[in-house]
């Protein structure tokens, strides 16, 4: 458990970076900014998200809690998949601006849900 605090801090830091970059890229999408196509804007989020996922997996292993066994982690896993799909629609694959904006807002809501689930360790954090 000596590494738990370090991994948890890495996980929390990468969450902040992920949200910040997603908000920034969403604003650029809204403004039709060419910055959205900058190389760093396409690469850095993937590097950070890889660190986020790796630290999340490490925390699950250290806590001995696993998706499909523990309900709150199962909820986070399915929410993560939804967040990825919605984020891709928002920033890349949405055919119209309205679709991209709706997907961006929905992705932010899913992100908020994941934060609430993580904090409560409950798949229904708003009912507790």
Secondary structure by P-SEA (a helix, b strand, c coil): ccaaaaaaaaaaaaaaaaaaaaaaaaaaaaaccccccccccccaaaaaaaaaaaaaaaaaaaacccccccaaaaaaaaaaaaaaaaaaaaccccccaaaaaaaaaaaaaaaaaaaaaaaacccccccc
